[in-house]
Amino acid sequence: MPETRSLHSQTPSLVAYDPRNLVVRQVAYHRAAPADPAQRRITFTRLAANGQWQRQWDPRLFEKDSAQPSQQTLASLSGRTLSSESRDAGWTLSLPGEAGEAGETSETWDARAITGKPTTTNCCARC
């Protein structure tokens, strides 16, 4: 039988759901060859009361029992992401647009000191 490098090849995968049927923990087992011992990879997610994603610990940090999540977000009451922080990508802060601008962002900042204002094209500009 040829060896396969797929993450879930011949290994189980477990998923834990909360009462709202939202995923809160995933346990995947990795084995490069069938004879190798399985290595578990746990991803843990913390959700807000409204079901929005707040924090996530990926397998690299979960095994180290890290108190800091690998990713976290802060959302407005309407569900729009206001800020996000990632161990890999740094942080991003977004200000929502003025009332009436459905889903638009007025300005963003990030960890690389890049600021931005969205631009509109003629097809998207207000009349």
N, CA, C and O atoms as a printed pandas DataFrame, in Angstrom:
     atom_number atom_name residue_name chain_id  residue_number  x_coord  y_coord  z_coord
0              1         N          MET        A               1    0.849   -1.182    0.000
1              2        CA          MET        A               1    0.000    0.000    0.000
2              3         C          MET        A               1    0.891    1.240    0.000
3              4         O          MET        A               1    1.801    1.319    0.825
4              5         N          PRO        A               2    0.668    2.215   -0.891
5              6        CA          PRO        A               2    1.512    3.408   -0.941
6              7         C          PRO        A               2    1.264    4.305    0.265
7              8         O          PRO        A               2    0.154    4.373    0.792
8              9         N          GLU        A               3    2.328    4.995    0.692
9             10        CA          GLU        A               3    2.196    5.936    1.800
10            11         C          GLU        A               3    1.476    7.187    1.327
11            12         O          GLU        A               3    1.654    7.624    0.190
12            13         N          THR        A               4    0.681    7.748    2.182
13            14        CA          THR        A               4   -0.014    8.989    1.862
14            15         C          THR        A               4    0.336   10.025    2.913
15            16         O          THR        A               4    0.536    9.677    4.076
16            17         N          ARG        A               5    0.411   11.266    2.536
17            18        CA          ARG        A               5    0.781   12.341    3.454
18            19         C          ARG        A               5   -0.431   13.163    3.892
19            20         O          ARG        A               5   -0.269   14.259    4.429
20            21         N          SER        A               6   -1.614   12.661    3.675
21            22        CA          SER        A               6   -2.829   13.365    4.063
22            23         C          SER        A               6   -2.923   13.430    5.586
23            24         O          SER        A               6   -2.542   12.484    6.276
24            25         N          LEU        A               7   -3.426   14.536    6.103
25            26        CA          LEU        A               7   -3.509   14.738    7.544
26            27         C          LEU        A               7   -4.366   13.678    8.227
27            28         O          LEU        A               7   -4.037   13.247    9.333
28            29         N          HIS        A               8   -5.446   13.252    7.602
29            30        CA          HIS        A               8   -6.377   12.336    8.249
30            31         C          HIS        A               8   -6.308   10.919    7.685
31            32         O          HIS        A               8   -7.270   10.161    7.810
32            33         N          SER        A               9   -5.219   10.563    7.084
33            34        CA          SER        A               9   -5.104    9.238    6.492
34            35         C          SER        A               9   -5.047    8.160    7.568
35            36         O          SER        A               9   -4.126    8.142    8.385
36            37         N          GLN        A              10   -6.017    7.274    7.569
37            38        CA          GLN        A              10   -6.085    6.130    8.478
38            39         C          GLN        A              10   -6.031    6.541    9.952
39            40         O          GLN        A              10   -5.505    5.802   10.785
40            41         N          THR        A              11   -6.566    7.704   10.268
41            42        CA          THR        A              11   -6.581    8.184   11.650
42            43         C          THR        A              11   -7.952    8.769   11.968
43            44         O          THR        A              11   -8.626    9.279   11.074
44            45         N          PRO        A              12   -8.373    8.703   13.223
45            46        CA          PRO        A              12   -9.674    9.264   13.582
46            47         C          PRO        A              12   -9.622   10.782   13.718
47            48         O          PRO        A              12   -8.551   11.379   13.833
48            49         N          SER        A              13  -10.780   11.375   13.703
49            50        CA          SER        A              13  -10.929   12.808   13.914
50            51         C          SER        A              13  -12.144   13.008   14.815
51            52         O          SER        A              13  -13.195   12.414   14.576
52            53         N          LEU        A              14  -12.010   13.833   15.843
53            54        CA          LEU        A              14  -13.094   14.079   16.786
54            55         C          LEU        A              14  -13.495   15.545   16.735
55            56         O          LEU        A              14  -12.649   16.420   16.549
56            57         N          VAL        A              15  -14.783   15.810   16.899
57            58        CA          VAL        A              15  -15.290   17.180   16.926
58            59         C          VAL        A              15  -16.250   17.291   18.098
59            60         O          VAL        A              15  -17.124   16.440   18.269
60            61         N          ALA        A              16  -16.093   18.349   18.918
61            62        CA          ALA        A              16  -16.996   18.599   20.042
62            63         C          ALA        A              16  -17.843   19.825   19.723
63            64         O          ALA        A              16  -17.332   20.852   19.276
64            65         N          TYR        A              17  -19.144   19.700   19.959
65            66        CA          TYR        A              17  -20.094   20.775   19.689
66            67         C          TYR        A              17  -20.678   21.282   20.995
67            68         O          TYR        A              17  -20.795   20.533   21.965
68            69         N          ASP        A              18  -21.046   22.566   21.016
69            70        CA          ASP        A              18  -21.767   23.095   22.164
70            71         C          ASP        A              18  -23.267   22.853   21.934
71            72         O          ASP        A              18  -23.639   22.333   20.881
72            73         N          PRO        A              19  -24.138   23.215   22.890
73            74        CA          PRO        A              19  -25.573   22.955   22.720
74            75         C          PRO        A              19  -26.200   23.648   21.504
75            76         O          PRO        A              19  -27.274   23.248   21.055
76            77         N          ARG        A              20  -25.543   24.676   20.973
77            78        CA          ARG        A              20  -26.060   25.376   19.787
78            79         C          ARG        A              20  -25.577   24.734   18.493
79            80         O          ARG        A              20  -25.813   25.271   17.410
80            81         N          ASN        A              21  -24.903   23.588   18.596
81            82        CA          ASN        A              21  -24.347   22.854   17.466
82            83         C          ASN        A              21  -23.210   23.610   16.778
83            84         O          ASN        A              21  -23.019   23.484   15.569
84            85         N          LEU        A              22  -22.457   24.394   17.549
85            86        CA          LEU        A              22  -21.287   25.105   17.049
86            87         C          LEU        A              22  -20.032   24.367   17.511
87            88         O          LEU        A              22  -19.975   23.883   18.642
88            89         N          VAL        A              23  -19.039   24.282   16.648
89            90        CA          VAL        A              23  -17.806   23.554   16.958
90            91         C          VAL        A              23  -16.993   24.323   17.997
91            92         O          VAL        A              23  -16.699   25.502   17.802
92            93         N          VAL        A              24  -16.629   23.665   19.098
93            94        CA          VAL        A              24  -15.813   24.301   20.134
94            95         C          VAL        A              24  -14.442   23.636   20.286
95            96         O          VAL        A              24  -13.517   24.247   20.821
96            97         N          ARG        A              25  -14.305   22.403   19.825
97            98        CA          ARG        A              25  -13.009   21.732   19.903
98            99         C          ARG        A              25  -12.918   20.682   18.799
99           100         O          ARG        A              25  -13.870   19.958   18.508
100          101         N          GLN        A              26  -11.733   20.632   18.201
101          102        CA          GLN        A              26  -11.462   19.627   17.181
102          103         C          GLN        A              26  -10.174   18.908   17.563
103          104         O          GLN        A              26   -9.183   19.538   17.931
104          105         N          VAL        A              27  -10.201   17.606   17.474
105          106        CA          VAL        A              27   -9.006   16.813   17.727
106          107         C          VAL        A              27   -8.748   15.991   16.469
107          108         O          VAL        A              27   -9.534   15.114   16.108
108          109         N          ALA        A              28   -7.646   16.290   15.819
109          110        CA          ALA        A              28   -7.246   15.539   14.627
110          111         C          ALA        A              28   -5.978   14.773   14.976
111          112         O          ALA        A              28   -5.132   15.256   15.728
112          113         N          TYR        A              29   -5.863   13.607   14.435
113          114        CA          TYR        A              29   -4.673   12.797   14.665
114          115         C          TYR        A              29   -3.894   12.696   13.363
115          116         O          TYR        A              29   -4.462   12.429   12.304
116          117         N          HIS        A              30   -2.597   12.912   13.455
117          118        CA          HIS        A              30   -1.739   12.876   12.279
118          119         C          HIS        A              30   -0.801   11.688   12.375
119          120         O          HIS        A              30   -0.216   11.411   13.422
120          121         N          ARG        A              31   -0.678   11.006   11.269
121          122        CA          ARG        A              31    0.228    9.866   11.179
122          123         C          ARG        A              31    0.724    9.830    9.742
123          124         O          ARG        A              31   -0.074    9.643    8.823
124          125         N          ALA        A              32    2.024   10.007    9.527
125          126        CA          ALA        A              32    2.585   10.028    8.174
126          127         C          ALA        A              32    2.576    8.644    7.539
127          128         O          ALA        A              32    2.331    8.508    6.340
128          129         N          ALA        A              33    2.836    7.637    8.326
129          130        CA          ALA        A              33    2.819    6.255    7.835
130          131         C          ALA        A              33    1.951    5.428    8.781
131          132         O          ALA        A              33    1.883    5.740    9.970
132          133         N          PRO        A              34    1.292    4.391    8.290
133          134        CA          PRO        A              34    0.413    3.595    9.151
134          135         C          PRO        A              34    1.097    3.028   10.390
135          136         O          PRO        A              34    0.438    2.829   11.410
136          137         N          ALA        A              35    2.386    2.767   10.331
137          138        CA          ALA        A              35    3.099    2.199   11.479
138          139         C          ALA        A              35    3.511    3.257   12.504
139          140         O          ALA        A              35    3.849    2.913   13.637
140          141         N          ASP        A              36    3.489    4.525   12.130
141          142        CA          ASP        A              36    3.887    5.599   13.049
142          143         C          ASP        A              36    2.837    5.794   14.133
143          144         O          ASP        A              36    1.652    5.559   13.896
144          145         N          PRO        A              37    3.260    6.226   15.330
145          146        CA          PRO        A              37    2.274    6.542   16.362
146          147         C          PRO        A              37    1.503    7.812   15.978
147          148         O          PRO        A              37    2.068    8.735   15.389
148          149         N          ALA        A              38    0.233    7.848   16.312
149          150        CA          ALA        A              38   -0.597    9.010   15.983
150          151         C          ALA        A              38   -0.255   10.180   16.897
151          152         O          ALA        A              38   -0.078   10.006   18.103
152          153         N          GLN        A              39   -0.165   11.367   16.316
153          154        CA          GLN        A              39    0.068   12.597   17.072
154          155         C          GLN        A              39   -1.229   13.390   17.077
155          156         O          GLN        A              39   -1.809   13.643   16.021
156          157         N          ARG        A              40   -1.682   13.781   18.254
157          158        CA          ARG        A              40   -2.933   14.531   18.304
158          159         C          ARG        A              40   -2.669   16.011   18.054
159          160         O          ARG        A              40   -1.631   16.547   18.441
160          161         N          ARG        A              41   -3.618   16.650   17.406
161          162        CA          ARG        A              41   -3.564   18.082   17.118
162          163         C          ARG        A              41   -4.912   18.662   17.521
163          164         O          ARG        A              41   -5.930   18.413   16.876
164          165         N          ILE        A              42   -4.900   19.449   18.611
165          166        CA          ILE        A              42   -6.138   19.961   19.190
166          167         C          ILE        A              42   -6.306   21.428   18.836
167          168         O          ILE        A              42   -5.382   22.226   18.994
168          169         N          THR        A              43   -7.486   21.775   18.358
169          170        CA          THR        A              43   -7.861   23.165   18.105
170          171         C          THR        A              43   -9.044   23.473   19.010
171          172         O          THR        A              43  -10.049   22.763   18.986
172          173         N          PHE        A              44   -8.928   24.526   19.805
173          174        CA          PHE        A              44   -9.968   24.910   20.757
174          175         C          PHE        A              44  -10.486   26.289   20.388
175          176         O          PHE        A              44   -9.698   27.198   20.129
176          177         N          THR        A              45  -11.800   26.455   20.360
177          178        CA          THR        A              45  -12.419   27.725   19.996
178          179         C          THR        A              45  -13.337   28.180   21.117
179          180         O          THR        A              45  -14.111   27.386   21.652
180          181         N          ARG        A              46  -13.253   29.447   21.472
181          182        CA          ARG        A              46  -14.169   30.032   22.449
182          183         C          ARG        A              46  -15.116   30.966   21.702
183          184         O          ARG        A              46  -14.687   31.837   20.945
184          185         N          LEU        A              47  -16.410   30.767   21.932
185          186        CA          LEU        A              47  -17.435   31.547   21.253
186          187         C          LEU        A              47  -18.116   32.491   22.227
187          188         O          LEU        A              47  -18.176   32.215   23.425
188          189         N          ALA        A              48  -18.630   33.606   21.716
189          190        CA          ALA        A              48  -19.403   34.546   22.524
190          191         C          ALA        A              48  -20.808   33.973   22.729
191          192         O          ALA        A              48  -21.171   32.969   22.115
192          193         N          ALA        A              49  -21.586   34.610   23.587
193          194        CA          ALA        A              49  -22.937   34.137   23.870
194          195         C          ALA        A              49  -23.810   34.113   22.614
195          196         O          ALA        A              49  -24.715   33.286   22.501
196          197         N          ASN        A              50  -23.544   35.010   21.679
197          198        CA          ASN        A              50  -24.338   35.053   20.450
198          199         C          ASN        A              50  -23.800   34.109   19.369
199          200         O          ASN        A              50  -24.311   34.113   18.249
200          201         N          GLY        A              51  -22.790   33.308   19.680
201          202        CA          GLY        A              51  -22.258   32.332   18.745
202          203         C          GLY        A              51  -21.129   32.834   17.874
203          204         O          GLY        A              51  -20.610   32.089   17.041
204          205         N          GLN        A              52  -20.739   34.087   18.051
205          206        CA          GLN        A              52  -19.640   34.623   17.253
206          207         C          GLN        A              52  -18.310   34.106   17.783
207          208         O          GLN        A              52  -18.126   33.929   18.987
208          209         N          TRP        A              53  -17.403   33.871   16.869
209          210        CA          TRP        A              53  -16.070   33.382   17.178
210          211         C          TRP        A              53  -15.295   34.473   17.920
211          212         O          TRP        A              53  -15.247   35.609   17.449
212          213         N          GLN        A              54  -14.679   34.153   19.084
213          214        CA          GLN        A              54  -13.908   35.136   19.848
214          215         C          GLN        A              54  -12.425   34.807   19.902
215          216         O          GLN        A              54  -11.591   35.649   19.567
216          217         N          ARG        A              55  -12.089   33.597   20.318
217          218        CA          ARG        A              55  -10.684   33.207   20.493
218          219         C          ARG        A              55  -10.472   31.793   19.969
219          220         O          ARG        A              55  -11.377   30.958   19.974
220          221         N          GLN        A              56   -9.249   31.557   19.519
221          222        CA          GLN        A              56   -8.920   30.216   19.056
222          223         C          GLN        A              56   -7.474   29.887   19.402
223          224         O          GLN        A              56   -6.571   30.703   19.218
224          225         N          TRP        A              57   -7.278   28.677   19.906
225          226        CA          TRP        A              57   -5.946   28.149   20.179
226          227         C          TRP        A              57   -5.692   27.064   19.148
227          228         O          TRP        A              57   -6.471   26.115   19.049
228          229         N          ASP        A              58   -4.624   27.184   18.384
229          230        CA          ASP        A              58   -4.323   26.163   17.383
230          231         C          ASP        A              58   -3.431   25.087   17.999
231          232         O          ASP        A              58   -2.946   25.259   19.117
232          233         N          PRO        A              59   -3.207   23.980   17.289
233          234        CA          PRO        A              59   -2.449   22.864   17.869
234          235         C          PRO        A              59   -1.052   23.221   18.357
235          236         O          PRO        A              59   -0.572   22.623   19.321
236          237         N          ARG        A              60   -0.385   24.179   17.718
237          238        CA          ARG        A              60    0.972   24.540   18.155
238          239         C          ARG        A              60    0.964   25.074   19.579
239          240         O          ARG        A              60    1.844   24.741   20.372
240          241         N          LEU        A              61   -0.027   25.904   19.909
241          242        CA          LEU        A              61   -0.062   26.551   21.217
242          243         C          LEU        A              61   -0.884   25.773   22.232
243          244         O          LEU        A              61   -0.614   25.856   23.430
244          245         N          PHE        A              62   -1.876   25.020   21.781
245          246        CA          PHE        A              62   -2.715   24.274   22.714
246          247         C          PHE        A              62   -1.898   23.235   23.464
247          248         O          PHE        A              62   -2.094   23.047   24.665
248          249         N          GLU        A              63   -0.995   22.565   22.785
249          250        CA          GLU        A              63   -0.167   21.541   23.430
250          251         C          GLU        A              63    0.792   22.150   24.448
251          252         O          GLU        A              63    1.191   21.474   25.396
252          253         N          LYS        A              64    1.165   23.411   24.268
253          254        CA          LYS        A              64    2.083   24.074   25.195
254          255         C          LYS        A              64    1.344   24.690   26.373
255          256         O          LYS        A              64    1.956   25.335   27.224
256          257         N          ASP        A              65    0.023   24.493   26.427
257          258        CA          ASP        A              65   -0.800   25.016   27.512
258          259         C          ASP        A              65   -0.664   26.535   27.613
259          260         O          ASP        A              65   -0.554   27.083   28.710
260          261         N          SER        A              66   -0.672   27.202   26.481
261          262        CA          SER        A              66   -0.506   28.651   26.418
262          263         C          SER        A              66   -1.784   29.358   26.859
263          264         O          SER        A              66   -2.884   28.992   26.447
264          265         N          ALA        A              67   -1.624   30.366   27.693
265          266        CA          ALA        A              67   -2.773   31.144   28.137
266          267         C          ALA        A              67   -3.261   32.081   27.041
267          268         O          ALA        A              67   -4.441   32.429   27.000
268          269         N          GLN        A              68   -2.365   32.489   26.158
269          270        CA          GLN        A              68   -2.721   33.409   25.084
270          271         C          GLN        A              68   -3.214   32.638   23.857
271          272         O          GLN        A              68   -2.561   31.689   23.424
272          273         N          PRO        A              69   -4.356   33.034   23.294
273          274        CA          PRO        A              69   -4.844   32.359   22.091
274          275         C          PRO        A              69   -3.996   32.712   20.876
275          276         O          PRO        A              69   -3.297   33.725   20.872
276          277         N          SER        A              70   -4.061   31.887   19.862
277          278        CA          SER        A              70   -3.326   32.182   18.635
278          279         C          SER        A              70   -4.065   33.215   17.794
279          280         O          SER        A              70   -3.436   33.933   17.017
280          281         N          GLN        A              71   -5.388   33.307   17.931
281          282        CA          GLN        A              71   -6.178   34.320   17.238
282          283         C          GLN        A              71   -7.309   34.758   18.148
283          284         O          GLN        A              71   -7.879   33.949   18.880
284          285         N          GLN        A              72   -7.633   36.048   18.099
285          286        CA          GLN        A              72   -8.801   36.533   18.824
286          287         C          GLN        A              72   -9.404   37.719   18.093
287          288         O          GLN        A              72   -8.702   38.479   17.426
288          289         N          THR        A              73  -10.715   37.866   18.227
289          290        CA          THR        A              73  -11.416   38.962   17.570
290          291         C          THR        A              73  -12.347   39.647   18.554
291          292         O          THR        A              73  -12.788   39.058   19.541
292          293         N          LEU        A              74  -12.631   40.905   18.260
293          294        CA          LEU        A              74  -13.617   41.678   19.002
294          295         C          LEU        A              74  -14.625   42.176   17.981
295          296         O          LEU        A              74  -14.261   42.846   17.015
296          297         N          ALA        A              75  -15.888   41.848   18.194
297          298        CA          ALA        A              75  -16.924   42.208   17.234
298          299         C          ALA        A              75  -17.910   43.192   17.851
299          300         O          ALA        A              75  -18.079   43.243   19.069
300          301         N          SER        A              76  -18.554   43.969   16.992
301          302        CA          SER        A              76  -19.601   44.880   17.433
302          303         C          SER        A              76  -20.863   44.064   17.716
303          304         O          SER        A              76  -20.898   42.862   17.454
304          305         N          LEU        A              77  -21.886   44.709   18.245
305          306        CA          LEU        A              77  -23.137   44.009   18.518
306          307         C          LEU        A              77  -23.795   43.513   17.234
307          308         O          LEU        A              77  -24.549   42.540   17.255
308          309         N          SER        A              78  -23.513   44.176   16.126
309          310        CA          SER        A              78  -24.079   43.741   14.846
310          311         C          SER        A              78  -23.287   42.592   14.229
311          312         O          SER        A              78  -23.707   42.030   13.218
312          313         N          GLY        A              79  -22.148   42.236   14.824
313          314        CA          GLY        A              79  -21.370   41.113   14.340
314          315         C          GLY        A              79  -20.186   41.476   13.468
315          316         O          GLY        A              79  -19.457   40.587   13.028
316          317         N          ARG        A              80  -19.975   42.752   13.207
317          318        CA          ARG        A              80  -18.835   43.166   12.390
318          319         C          ARG        A              80  -17.564   43.126   13.220
319          320         O          ARG        A              80  -17.570   43.517   14.387
320          321         N          THR        A              81  -16.479   42.659   12.629
321          322        CA          THR        A              81  -15.200   42.584   13.331
322          323         C          THR        A              81  -14.616   43.977   13.481
323          324         O          THR        A              81  -14.408   44.680   12.491
324          325         N          LEU        A              82  -14.348   44.380   14.731
325          326        CA          LEU        A              82  -13.735   45.679   15.006
326          327         C          LEU        A              82  -12.227   45.548   15.140
327          328         O          LEU        A              82  -11.481   46.397   14.653
328          329         N          SER        A              83  -11.778   44.493   15.795
329          330        CA          SER        A              83  -10.338   44.271   15.912
330          331         C          SER        A              83  -10.059   42.778   15.893
331          332         O          SER        A              83  -10.886   41.963   16.302
332          333         N          SER        A              84   -8.889   42.448   15.414
333          334        CA          SER        A              84   -8.447   41.058   15.425
334          335         C          SER        A              84   -6.966   41.040   15.755
335          336         O          SER        A              84   -6.220   41.955   15.408
336          337         N          GLU        A              85   -6.562   39.981   16.432
337          338        CA          GLU        A              85   -5.160   39.831   16.799
338          339         C          GLU        A              85   -4.758   38.385   16.546
339          340         O          GLU        A              85   -5.456   37.450   16.940
340          341         N          SER        A              86   -3.628   38.223   15.887
341          342        CA          SER        A              86   -3.132   36.904   15.540
342          343         C          SER        A              86   -1.663   36.811   15.917
343          344         O          SER        A              86   -0.913   37.770   15.743
344          345         N          ARG        A              87   -1.250   35.655   16.435
345          346        CA          ARG        A              87    0.161   35.458   16.760
346          347         C          ARG        A              87    1.025   35.528   15.518
347          348         O          ARG        A              87    2.189   35.921   15.597
348          349         N          ASP        A              88    0.474   35.153   14.369
349          350        CA          ASP        A              88    1.238   35.130   13.128
350          351         C          ASP        A              88    1.143   36.440   12.350
351          352         O          ASP        A              88    2.152   36.921   11.834
352          353         N          ALA        A              89   -0.052   37.024   12.258
353          354        CA          ALA        A              89   -0.274   38.185   11.392
354          355         C          ALA        A              89   -0.295   39.517   12.129
355          356         O          ALA        A              89   -0.355   40.565   11.486
356          357         N          GLY        A              90   -0.246   39.509   13.465
357          358        CA          GLY        A              90   -0.310   40.760   14.213
358          359         C          GLY        A              90   -1.752   41.203   14.423
359          360         O          GLY        A              90   -2.672   40.387   14.367
360          361         N          TRP        A              91   -1.947   42.497   14.665
361          362        CA          TRP        A              91   -3.283   43.002   14.972
362          363         C          TRP        A              91   -3.813   43.877   13.841
363          364         O          TRP        A              91   -3.054   44.417   13.037
364          365         N          THR        A              92   -5.137   44.001   13.804
365          366        CA          THR        A              92   -5.829   44.862   12.852
366          367         C          THR        A              92   -6.987   45.518   13.583
367          368         O          THR        A              92   -7.700   44.863   14.343
368          369         N          LEU        A              93   -7.172   46.809   13.355
369          370        CA          LEU        A              93   -8.268   47.568   13.944
370          371         C          LEU        A              93   -9.058   48.196   12.810
371          372         O          LEU        A              93   -8.477   48.803   11.911
372          373         N          SER        A              94  -10.378   48.056   12.844
373          374        CA          SER        A              94  -11.236   48.591   11.786
374          375         C          SER        A              94  -12.332   49.442   12.396
375          376         O          SER        A              94  -12.967   49.047   13.374
376          377         N          LEU        A              95  -12.551   50.613   11.812
377          378        CA          LEU        A              95  -13.666   51.457   12.226
378          379         C          LEU        A              95  -14.802   51.271   11.236
379          380         O          LEU        A              95  -14.587   51.341   10.026
380          381         N          PRO        A              96  -16.015   51.033   11.737
381          382        CA          PRO        A              96  -17.136   50.865   10.820
382          383         C          PRO        A              96  -17.458   52.178   10.109
383          384         O          PRO        A              96  -17.148   53.262   10.603
384          385         N          GLY        A              97  -18.078   52.060    8.953
385          386        CA          GLY        A              97  -18.486   53.234    8.187
386          387         C          GLY        A              97  -19.637   53.954    8.869
387          388         O          GLY        A              97  -20.179   53.482    9.868
388          389         N          GLU        A              98  -19.997   55.090    8.321
389          390        CA          GLU        A              98  -21.098   55.868    8.883
390          391         C          GLU        A              98  -22.411   55.128    8.682
391          392         O          GLU        A              98  -22.502   54.208    7.870
392          393         N          ALA        A              99  -23.432   55.544    9.438
393          394        CA          ALA        A              99  -24.742   54.910    9.337
394          395         C          ALA        A              99  -25.222   54.955    7.891
395          396         O          ALA        A              99  -25.086   55.971    7.209
396          397         N          GLY        A             100  -25.769   53.871    7.446
397          398        CA          GLY        A             100  -26.249   53.804    6.077
398          399         C          GLY        A             100  -25.275   53.142    5.130
399          400         O          GLY        A             100  -25.667   52.735    4.036
400          401         N          GLU        A             101  -24.019   53.023    5.515
401          402        CA          GLU        A             101  -23.024   52.355    4.678
402          403         C          GLU        A             101  -22.958   50.894    5.102
403          404         O          GLU        A             101  -22.128   50.513    5.927
404          405         N          ALA        A             102  -23.805   50.112    4.552
405          406        CA          ALA        A             102  -23.948   48.716    4.964
406          407         C          ALA        A             102  -22.651   47.939    4.785
407          408         O          ALA        A             102  -22.175   47.752    3.665
408          409         N          GLY        A             103  -22.088   47.492    5.898
409          410        CA          GLY        A             103  -20.922   46.631    5.864
410          411         C          GLY        A             103  -19.622   47.283    5.448
411          412         O          GLY        A             103  -18.620   46.586    5.285
412          413         N          GLU        A             104  -19.598   48.582    5.272
413          414        CA          GLU        A             104  -18.368   49.240    4.841
414          415         C          GLU        A             104  -17.521   49.643    6.038
415          416         O          GLU        A             104  -18.039   49.882    7.129
416          417         N          THR        A             105  -16.228   49.714    5.824
417          418        CA          THR        A             105  -15.271   50.132    6.839
418          419         C          THR        A             105  -14.737   51.493    6.450
419          420         O          THR        A             105  -14.384   51.716    5.292
420          421         N          SER        A             106  -14.674   52.420    7.421
421          422        CA          SER        A             106  -14.203   53.763    7.084
422          423         C          SER        A             106  -12.683   53.866    7.122
423          424         O          SER        A             106  -12.094   54.605    6.333
424          425         N          GLU        A             107  -12.039   53.130    8.035
425          426        CA          GLU        A             107  -10.580   53.191    8.117
426          427         C          GLU        A             107  -10.059   51.971    8.861
427          428         O          GLU        A             107  -10.733   51.437    9.742
428          429         N          THR        A             108   -8.844   51.529    8.500
429          430        CA          THR        A             108   -8.221   50.383    9.165
430          431         C          THR        A             108   -6.773   50.704    9.510
431          432         O          THR        A             108   -6.126   51.515    8.847
432          433         N          TRP        A             109   -6.279   50.056   10.553
433          434        CA          TRP        A             109   -4.875   50.134   10.958
434          435         C          TRP        A             109   -4.421   48.714   11.238
435          436         O          TRP        A             109   -5.229   47.855   11.590
436          437         N          ASP        A             110   -3.121   48.469   11.082
437          438        CA          ASP        A             110   -2.621   47.143   11.430
438          439         C          ASP        A             110   -1.238   47.225   12.058
439          440         O          ASP        A             110   -0.661   48.306   12.172
440          441         N          ALA        A             111   -0.712   46.073   12.464
441          442        CA          ALA        A             111    0.551   45.993   13.197
442          443         C          ALA        A             111    1.745   46.444   12.368
443          444         O          ALA        A             111    2.791   46.780   12.922
444          445         N          ARG        A             112    1.601   46.454   11.062
445          446        CA          ARG        A             112    2.700   46.876   10.198
446          447         C          ARG        A             112    2.671   48.380    9.946
447          448         O          ARG        A             112    3.366   48.868    9.055
448          449         N          ALA        A             113    1.884   49.116   10.710
449          450        CA          ALA        A             113    1.738   50.570   10.592
450          451         C          ALA        A             113    1.144   50.967    9.248
451          452         O          ALA        A             113    1.452   52.035    8.718
452          453         N          ILE        A             114    0.304   50.120    8.706
453          454        CA          ILE        A             114   -0.378   50.432    7.452
454          455         C          ILE        A             114   -1.788   50.891    7.783
455          456         O          ILE        A             114   -2.528   50.199    8.481
456          457         N          THR        A             115   -2.152   52.057    7.281
457          458        CA          THR        A             115   -3.511   52.549    7.452
458          459         C          THR        A             115   -4.177   52.540    6.094
459          460         O          THR        A             115   -3.513   52.619    5.060
460          461         N          GLY        A             116   -5.466   52.445    6.104
461          462        CA          GLY        A             116   -6.162   52.414    4.825
462          463         C          GLY        A             116   -7.560   52.951    4.918
463          464         O          GLY        A             116   -8.237   52.818    5.938
464          465         N          LYS        A             117   -7.980   53.562    3.831
465          466        CA          LYS        A             117   -9.361   53.989    3.669
466          467         C          LYS        A             117   -9.856   53.323    2.402
467          468         O          LYS        A             117   -9.165   53.330    1.384
468          469         N          PRO        A             118  -11.040   52.749    2.455
469          470        CA          PRO        A             118  -11.528   52.072    1.255
470          471         C          PRO        A             118  -11.805   53.068    0.134
471          472         O          PRO        A             118  -12.178   54.215    0.379
472          473         N          THR        A             119  -11.619   52.619   -1.072
473          474        CA          THR        A             119  -11.939   53.453   -2.228
474          475         C          THR        A             119  -13.141   52.857   -2.930
475          476         O          THR        A             119  -13.377   51.651   -2.855
476          477         N          THR        A             120  -13.890   53.684   -3.601
477          478        CA          THR        A             120  -15.052   53.202   -4.336
478          479         C          THR        A             120  -14.825   53.436   -5.813
479          480         O          THR        A             120  -14.140   54.379   -6.211
480          481         N          THR        A             121  -15.396   52.585   -6.604
481          482        CA          THR        A             121  -15.337   52.765   -8.049
482          483         C          THR        A             121  -16.639   53.403   -8.499
483          484         O          THR        A             121  -17.565   53.553   -7.702
484          485         N          ASN        A             122  -16.716   53.770   -9.739
485          486        CA          ASN        A             122  -17.923   54.416  -10.245
486          487         C          ASN        A             122  -19.155   53.544  -10.082
487          488         O          ASN        A             122  -20.248   54.057   -9.839
488          489         N          CYS        A             123  -18.994   52.230  -10.214
489          490        CA          CYS        A             123  -20.158   51.355  -10.096
490          491         C          CYS        A             123  -20.641   51.248   -8.656
491          492         O          CYS        A             123  -21.793   50.887   -8.416
492          493         N          CYS        A             124  -19.785   51.554   -7.707
493          494        CA          CYS        A             124  -20.160   51.423   -6.299
494          495         C          CYS        A             124  -20.418   52.770   -5.628
495          496         O          CYS        A             124  -20.934   52.800   -4.511
496          497         N          ALA        A             125  -20.081   53.865   -6.266
497          498        CA          ALA        A             125  -20.223   55.181   -5.645
498          499         C          ALA        A             125  -21.692   55.534   -5.467
499          500         O          ALA        A             125  -22.548   55.125   -6.251
500          501         N          ARG        A             126  -21.959   56.295   -4.429
501          502        CA          ARG        A             126  -23.328   56.756   -4.183
502          503         C          ARG        A             126  -23.711   57.827   -5.187
503          504         O          ARG        A             126  -22.867   58.609   -5.625
504          505         N          CYS        A             127  -24.945   57.859   -5.537
505          506        CA          CYS        A             127  -25.429   58.894   -6.465
506          507         C          CYS        A             127  -25.924   60.092   -5.687
507          508         O          CYS        A             127  -26.373   61.072   -6.282
